[in-house]
């Protein structure tokens, strides 16, 4: 499947599994493309350290045009969480570096240790993905990869600071055997999600 197709497919199954409609075009006023103490609160020092560790340009970051970020989906109701589907390009050396600088007590709906293992296994391929792409505040080869890792932190740090539950992350390797949208696939995904929500993210 092309990049994005798998994400939409898993989101459709998740809607059935949770019996909850996914919102795929929602915006939050705190979910913008640069970090500030106002939005990040107690996690500001963490995100700023991460940004510096990724060799971000602070002047460019603070002076670029502000734009809203998008999430893969938002599930409201009793769930009230952002859903993110991580394909292999998210498991880069840059992402590994961010995970090593996460706050110790941050609430997550995924296993940080598992995500580190996926980074170690996939970072060479992920680092090569669109390597020539740059970003305004990461203006170097591999800059788009660094930016992706930086913004993934937004999706983990910001929701709980702004009234949402922790972001639910599922990666492509966890659902590699799900190829049809049927009752068995919905059951498998529901079990996976329930384990994550109940603090049993590592299956």
DARA-V970332 format. One line per field, one symbol per residue. phi: phi as a letter, one per 40 degrees, with the letter a starting at -180 (. if undefined). psi: psi as a letter, one per 30 degrees, with the letter a starting at -180 (. if undefined). burial: + if it has 16 or more other C-alpha atoms within 10 Angstrom, else -. A space follows every 10 residues. Layout:
phi=???
psi=???
burial=???
//
This chain:
phi=.cdhccdccc ccccdcccfa cccbbcbbcc bbcacacdcc fccccccccc dcccgcccdc ccbcccaccb bcabbcgccf bcbbbccdcc cccccdcccc bcdcbccbba cccccccccc cbcccccccf dccbbdcbca dgcccccdcd cccdccccdc cbgbcdccbb bcccbcccbb cbcccccdcc cdccccccgb ccc
psi=klkeeeeeee eeeeeeefhk kkkghlkkff ilglkleeef bfgeeeeeee eefghljeee efglkklklk lelkjbbfeh lkkkjjleff ileeeeeeef gkkegkkkhl jeeeeeeeee fgeeeeffjh efkllegiil kgeeeeeeee feeefeeeef fhgllkkjkk lfefgffjfk iaeeeeeeee eeeeeefggh fj.
burial=-----++--+ +-++++++-- ++++-----+ ++++++--++ --++-+++-+ +--+++-+-- +-------++ +++++----- ++++++++++ +++++++++- -+-----+++ ++--++-++- -++--++-+- ---+++++++ -+++++++++ ++++++++++ +---++++++ +------+-- ----+++-++ -++-+++--- +--
//
